[in-house]
Each structure stands twice: as structure tokens, then as C-alpha cells.
Amino acid sequence: MLFAVVANRIAMALLTLAGVAVVVFVLLRVVPGDPVAMMISPGAGPADIAALKAHYGLDAPVLMQFWIWIKGVVTGDFGTSITLHLYVTEVLASRLPATIELAILALFVAVLLGGAIAVAGTLMRRTAGETVIDGLNSIMLAVPDFIWALALVLLFAVAIPVLPLTGRIDPELAEGFATKFYLAESILTGRFAVAGNIISHMVMPTFALALPLAAVIVRLLKQSLKEAMLQDYVLLARIKGFGELRLVLQEALRNAVGPTLALTGVQFTFLIGGTVIVERIFSYPGIGNLAIDAVINRDFPLIQGLVLLFGLIFILINIGVDLTVATLNPRLRHA
């Protein structure tokens, strides 16, 4: 049964990616603008323009362009970036690890912060402390990530300049890495000073992304905990003499975490999409920053590769979340 469900989800994922490929390809050709016009020098003639279009396959009919591109995608060839003159797969492979590390760190911070606030709000229910927590959480929920990013820049890079403003790592420390996962590699190889430098660059973008997600987690988990605290098994544990903290953490939390886990997984996909603006603000070298440059330069192959990559990440995360929730919930696992 599980194999059939996974196979069905994979088939649906392939159909979804095919639809995304068609939509992004058509939209790029419909929107006004010529990528070649942004590359040619002022003195270029019609022959130069025609040669450049032929080099990138932009002189062929649209259907032929799509067929050539989709055949390459199936074999793992997304084409060559018009502006960077590199294979799209190579560009994405060099930028994706930075975004993955940033998104995972932001998710980790959001889960810890949101979970702690939700538990605190549950322990302080029906008191003034709960009202304060709800008010602060409403502010966190209402402010978008890029506003948090700008506020953090003003506070920790301008008013109190204690954190680096841009980049991923100091240039003199960026040598000697075997992979593009700088933070993970530096920790695993014991280069903790380098890891500290990387984290210092990631603090502001991490919290800018994590605060709105933490607010979502607080709202849902706190409500789930409130409902769980009214259940019979919690009442029985209270009669046995369990303290409030033990009731929340040991009895209520494990039964309330399911809906929060599902929503967090979905929100994580939007968090990755949200890195576009945040990475731009901090000049963070991830795929979000790359996406803005690709759109500005009308880099068709790179935009198409980025959209498919975002779509693939979204689908894989949702499949993983569904399987995790089903594994943790016996009723869903045996359904």
C-alpha cells in the first residue's frame, strides 16, 4: 500500500513538473523583451544578432525550441546560461547548497523558537502572560521576512555594527572547501572558527526568514496544545500528580505536533521561495539572489532551470512531509 501511494505521488510529481515546464517556457516567450538585445554591443549589426540567436537556439520556431529544451531536461542538460556562459546545472549546483543551508538553519530556529513560545503560552494560559505572547506573535506574523531583514540590517549592521552585512563567508576563509556546503563541511571537519564566521554571516538572513515561520508555528501549535490539554489522558496524568510542564511536554505535545509538522513542511517550501528577496538584501550567494539576476537579464535557460528546481523542491518536501505525518500518525498509516 505504501509503495502504491509513493508511486502515485511520484507520477503526479512528474505531471506537475511537466506542466510547470510548459507554463514557464510559454510565459518567457510571451513576455516582451529579447535576451540577445541585452548582450550585444552598441555597434553590433544584424548579422551579429542573428549569429548570437543561432548560437543559443533562439532563431528556431517556438515549438522546436521547446522540444530541444525538454529533450535536454530529460537527460539532465538544462542548457547554457546566456549571461554567465556556464551550464545551468553547474550554476544551480554551485548556488543551491548555500540556499539549502540557510533554509534549514532558518527552519531549525523557527521550530525551536516557535515551539518554545507555544509551550510558554500554554503554561501561561488564561493569564496576562498569554495575552502578551499572543500580541507579540501577531506582530511577528504580520511583518513579512524582507521587513525583518531591513530591520535587522538597521539594528545589527548600522546602529550596532556587530554582524557582517553581506556575503556568506569572509573571502580569505573561502578556500579549501571540497563541497559547496560550507557550514556543514566546516563543522564536520572541525574548522569551528570558519563555521563561526559563516554563522555570523547567516544570523540576520536566518532570523529574517525564521520569525514569520515561527509565528505560524506558535499559532497552530498553541491551539493544538490547548485542545490536547482538555483530553482525558491529560486529565488522568494530572490526577496522578504530573506537573504542568510535564503534562505539556510529555502528554500533550506528542499528540499536538502532527498538524504543526504538516503545516511546517508546507511553510518550509514557501520559506525557500522567500529567500529570493532576503538573499538579495544581504547579497547572499544562493539561488534566490541568482533568480533575480536571471530575471533582470532575461536569461531564459537559467530562469527555466530555476523554476523547475523550485518546483522539484516544493514537490519533494511535500511528499516527505506527507510520509512523515503518516508514519507518526497510526490512523493515517493504516488508512
N, C-alpha and C positions, 0 to 999 in steps of 0.2 A: 504493500500500500504506500509506504513512504517513497519507494523508488518511483512509483507511478506519479505521485504528486510532484516529486522533483523533476521528472522527465517532462511533465506537463508545464511546469513553471519555466523550464529551460526553453521549451518550444515557444511559449508565449513571449519569452525574453527575446528570442531571435526575431519573431514577428515585429515586436516593438522596435528593436534596433533597425530593422528594415524600413519601418515607417519613418523613424527619425532620420535615417539616411536620405530618404526621398524628400522629406519636408525641408531639411536644411539645404540640400542641393538645389531644390527649386527656388527657395527664398533667396539664396545668394545670387541666383541668376536674374531674379525679378527686381531686386533692389537696385536702384541706379548706382552707377559707379563702375569704373574699369580699373582693376588692379594693375594692369600694364601701364596705364597712364600715370600711375604714381611712381613707376620705376624708371621711366625713360628720362633722358636728359633733355634740356630745353632745345637742343639743336638736332634732335633725332628726327629722321624723315619717315615717311610711310613704310618704306622697306624695312627700316629698323623695327618699327612697331609690329609689322607683320611677322618678322623673324622671331621676335620675342613671344608673340602669341602662339606661334607654331611650336616654339620650344616647350611651352607649358601646356600645350594641347588646347588652348582657348580658341583656336580658329575652327575647330570641328563643330558640327551640329550638337545641340544640347544633349540629345539622346545618346549620341556617340560618346560625348564627354562623360555622361553618367555611366554608360556601360564600361568604359575604360576604367573609371574610378572604382566602380563597385567590384570589378574583377580584381583590381589591386587590393581592395579592402579584404576580400575573401582570402587572399594569400598573405595578408599582413603588410601590404605595401599601401600606405595612405598617401603616397605622392611626395613631392618635394616642396618645401616651404618657399614661396615666391620671394619673401623678404630676407629670410635667413639663409637660403640656399643650402639647406640641410634636409635630410629625410624627416618627414613629420614624425615617424615613430621614434627617431633618435631624439628629436626635440622634446617630445612628450615624455620619453623615458628619463631625460635629464631634469625635467621640471616637476614631474609627478611626485617623487619622493618628498620634496620639500612641502608640498601641499598636504600629503598624507600625514607627515609628522605633525604639522601644525593642526590639522583637523583632529587627529587622535588625541593630542595634548589638550586641545580645547574641549573635546568630549570628556576626557578624564576630569578636567577641572569642573566642568558643568555638572557632571554626575556627583562628584564629591560635594560641591557647594550646594547644589540643589537638594541632594539627599539630606545633608546636614540641616539646612534651613527647614525642610519639610518635617523632619523629626523634631526639631526645636519647636516649630509651630504646633505640632501635635501635642507635645508635652505641655505647652503653654496654652492649650485650648481654653476658650471662654475666659481669657484674661486680657489685660491691656497689652501684654507682650505679643499675643497673637494678632491683635489689631495693627501693631507696629510692623510686624513681619509681613502681613498682607499688604500694607501700604507700600513698603519698600519693594515688595515683589511686583506690585502693579507698575511701579516706576521702571524696574528692570525689564518688565515685559513690554512696556510702551516704547522704550528707547531702542531704535534699531542699532545693529552692530557698527555701522560706519560712524554713527554719532558717538558711540562709546569709544571708537578708535580715535576720533578727533579730540574727545575729552581727555583721554589718556595721554595723547601727544602733548596737549597743553599743560597737563599736570606733571608728567614724569619726564618730558623732554624739553620743556620750555621753562615752566615755573620752578620745578625741582629737577634739574637735568641729571638724573641718576641712571637712566636706561638709554641704550643706543636707539636711535630713531629709525634707521633704515638698514636693509640688508638682512642676511641670515647668519653671517659669521664675519669676524674681522678678517680682512684679506690675507694677513700674514699667517693666519691659522688654517687657511682653506686648502692646504697642501697635505698630501699623504693619505687621502681617503681612498679606499678601494671601491666604495659604493657612493651613491648619492644620498643615502640615509645617514646624514652627518650625525644627528643626535644619537640614534641607536648605535651606530658604529663606534662613536667616541665613548659611550658608556660601556659597551661590551668589551672594548679593548683597553679599558682602564684609563682613558685620557679624560679625567674628570675636569681638569681645568678648561679643556676645549669644550666639553659638554656644558660647563657653566657659562662660557662665553656664548654658546649657541642658545641656551635657555634665556640668557639676558636679552638677546635679540627677539626671542619669541614671546616674552612676557606680555607686552602690550597687545600684539595681534591675537594672542591666545585668549586673553580676558575680554577683548572686544567681541570675539566670536562666542565665548563661553557664557557671558552674562545673560543674553536673551534666552539661550537654551536652558540655562539653569532656572530661569524664571518659569519656563514651561514645565520643567520637571517638578518644581516646587508646587505649582498649582495642581497638577494632576496627582502627584504622589501624596500630597497633604490631604486631598479629598478622598483618595483611596484608603489612606490610613484612618481617616475619620470614620469611614464606613466599616473598616475592619475592626476598629476598637469597640463597635457595638455588637459584634458577633458573639455567639455563645461560647466559643472556645477561649476567647479573651476574658469573658466573664468568669469562666471556670478557672483560668490561670490566676485571675485577681483574687478569687476566693482562696486559692492555695497560698496566697501571700506574696505573689510576684510584685516587684516594684514597677513603677510606671515606665521607667526606661527599659527594663527587661521585657515588659509587655509589648512595647512598641517595636523594639529591635528583634526580639525572638519570636513573638507570636504574630503580630500584625504585619510587620514589614514583608516577610516572605510571602504572604498571601496578597499583599497590595502591590507588589512590584511588577506583576505581569503587564497590566495596561501601561504602566510607565515605561517599561522596557520596549514595548511595541512602538509607543509614540517617540521615544528617544531615538530608536533606529531610523524612523522616518525623518525626524528632525535632523539627524546626522547628515542625511543626503542634502538637505537644504543648507546645512552648515558648510558643506564642501562648496556648494554653489555660492554661498555668501562670502567665501574667501576672495571673490573677484575684486570687490571694492576695497576690502580690508588689506589685501596684498598690495593693491595699488597705493594706498595711503602710506604704507610702510616700506614700499619698494621691495617687497619680499619676493624672491625669485621662484614663484610657484606657477601652477597652470592658470590661476586666476589672473595674475598680472599678465601672463602670456596671452590670455584670451582678449584682454583689452587691446594690446598691441596688434593682435591679429585682425581684430575688427577695424581698428583705425587704418591699418594698411591694406585692408581688403584682401587679405591673404587667404584665398579660397581653400586650398588644401589644408592649411593649418586650422582654419575655422571648422571645416568639416571633421577633421580628426578630433578636435577638442569637443565638439558637440557629441560625437559618437562616444568619446571617452566618458564624458559626464553621464550620458545615458547608460552606459555599461555599469558605471559605479553605482548609479541610482538603483538599477535592477538587481545587481549582486547584493547590495546592502539589504534591500527589501526581502529578497529570498532568504538571506541569512537570518534576518530578524524573525521572519515567519517560522523558520525551522527552529530557532532558539525558543520562541514563545511556545510552540507546540511541544518541544521537548520538556520545558519546565511545567507545562500545564497538562496533567494526565487526561483531562476530559478532551482536550484538543488532540493529544497524541493518539488516542484510541478512537477518535471520531471517524 
